[in-house]
Amino acid sequence: MQRDVQAAALENFQETRDAFVKDLEQLSGGYKHGKTIPQIQADLYKLINTLSMWTLIRAGTEKEGTCFEERCRNLMGLIDDVISMLQLDIEIVDRVTRKLFDMATMQVGSLTLNGFSNDDVKAVYNARMIEDEQYRWERKKLWEDCSRQSLLRSFWARFYYKGYDCICRQCMDHYFPRRSPTPSPPLSPLPETDIDSYVTTSSEEE
């Protein structure tokens, strides 16, 4: 990466991240703002490309933790899977799709270049939200999951990333919840065939 490009990417990192987070938050609320599914997919591909670029921006700099690049790579694969779900024409207003965008919002929002401090306030906020979400999933009984909850659980297990050799504040569990988080609301009914078709398609792609 050219030095001037790297310098600009580092300088604008938080602003760029927060812009993507704002868009993801809107999608998690079911708001498309007149965009078609292909347009939303194009926006998500832009996020993937940006995540790919972010894996390079710390080269030759003093790094606060070692997990940042792997977090970006992990999110690239997950966002691509979310795009695949949209290709199945599952309505974006559906609670499962919205929850996936909510998960992505937290994870993208937690990306930070300040891993050894709380200086990046928005990243800290999202890191705490992530630990709250993990707390909820840990306390949900696995055998009581319906197919939709099982799908979300499998996605969250991939979203929830820790670098085991990393000593940043997120990987060292500095943001565990101090109190029990509010339980997630129940999912509304959806025909099993919609979820089954996604699972089948994903299996075939693998």
N, C-alpha and C positions, 0 to 999 in steps of 0.2 A: 504494500500500500504506500502511495506517495505521501511524503511528510505533510504537505499542505492539506491533503485530503484527510489524513489521520488527525491532524490538529483540529480541523473543522468538525470532524465527527466527535472527537472528545469534547470539544467546547459545547456542541449542540446536543450532546447525548441525552440529558434530562429532558430538554424541550421536545426532542423527537420522540422519546419514550412516552412522555405524558400525552402527546398528541395521539399516539396509537392507543393508549389506555382509554382516552376519552371516547374514541370510536368504538372500542370493544365494550365499554360500559353502555353505550347506546344500544348496541346489538344485544347485550345481555338483558336489556330492558324491553326488547322486542321492537325497537324503533329502527326502521330501515330508511326513513327520510326519503322515500321515493326511489331508492336504489333497487335494481333488479338483483337476482341471485348472482348472475355473472359479474355484475359490478362489485358486489360484496366480495366475491371470490378474488377479483382483481386486487382489491384493497388488502386482502389477506396475503396474497402473493407478494405484495409490496412489503408487508411486515416480515415475511420469510426472507426476502432479499436483504432487508435491513438487519435482521438477526444474523444473517450470514456475514454481512459487513462488520457487525459488532464483534464477531469472533476474531477479528484482525486488529482492532483499534488499540489494544493494550500492548502490542508488540513493541519491545524496547522501552517500555515505561515501568515505573514502580507499581507492582500489582498488590492490591489489598485483597488477598485471597486468591485461590486457584480455580474456583468453581465457575467463574463468570462465563467463560467460553463454552463449557459443557452445558450450562443452563441454556445458553442461546441455541446450541445444537439440539438439545432436547425439545425445546419449544418449536423449533423449525419442523421437526417430525410431527409433533402433536397438532400444530396449526394446519399442516398438510392433511392430516386425518380429518380435521373439522371441515376443511374444504370438501373432502370426499363425501362427508355426510350431507352437505348442502347440495351436492350433485344428485342426491336421491330425492330432491324436492321435498324434504321434510320441512314443514313450515317453520320459519324463523321465530314465530310467536310461540311455538311449542316449548314447554318448560325444560325439556331435556336439552334442546339446542341452546336455549337461553342460558342454562346452567353451564354448558360447555364454554360459552363466551365469558361467563362470570369467572370460571376457573382461569381462563386465559388472561382475563383482565388482571387478576391478582398476581399471576406469575410474571407477566410482562412488566407490571408495575413494580415488582420487587427487584428487578434487575438494577444493579447499582455498581458504580465504580468506587464507591466508598464503603468497602466491606468491613473495615475495621472501626467504623464509627457510626453514630446516628445522624451525621450531618445531612444525609439525603433523606429528608423527612418523609417524603411521599413513598420512597422505597421501604422505609421502616414501617409505615402504616400498612402497606400491602403485605409485608413480611408477617406482621401480627395477624392480619386477616387470613393468611395461609395457615398459620398454626391453629387458628380457631377452626378453620375448615377441616384440618387434619384431626383435630380433637373430636369433631362431630362424627367423622367417618370411623374413627377408632371405636366409638361408642355405639355405633349402629350395628345391630346383629346381622352378620353376613347371611345367615340362613333365612332371614326375613326379607331379603332384597327381592323385589320383583325384577323382571328383565330390564326395565328402564333404570332402576337403581343400580343393578349389577353393571350395566353399561357405564353409568357415571362413575361408579366405584373404580372400574378398570381404568378409566381415563384419569381419574384423580391419582391413582397409584403411580401413573406415569408422570403426571404433572408435578407431584410432590418430590422434589429433587434435593438431595443432600450430597455434597462432596465429602466423602469420608476422610480424605486427607487434607481437607481445607479447614482453615482456622478463622474464616470470616464469621461475623456475628450471626448470620443466618444459619450457617452450617454448624455452629457451636451452640445452637438452640437458645439464643438470647431472647427470643420473642415468643416463648411458650405462653399460652393464655394464663392470666392471673386469676381468672374466674371462669366458671362454666359459660361458654358462648350460648346465645339464643339458638334453639334447635331450628333446622331448616324446615320450611313449609313442605307439606306433602306434594307429590307430583300428581297432576291431573291425569285422567285415563287417556291412553293412546292405544290403538289396535296393535296387537302383538306383531302383526305382519310387517309393520313399518320398521320396528327395531330388528326383527329377524332378517329383513332384507339387508339392513346395514351390516349386521354381523356376518351374513353369508358373503356379501360383497368384499368385506375386509379380509375374510379368510381366503377368498379366491385370489386377491391381490398379493397376499403373502406367499 
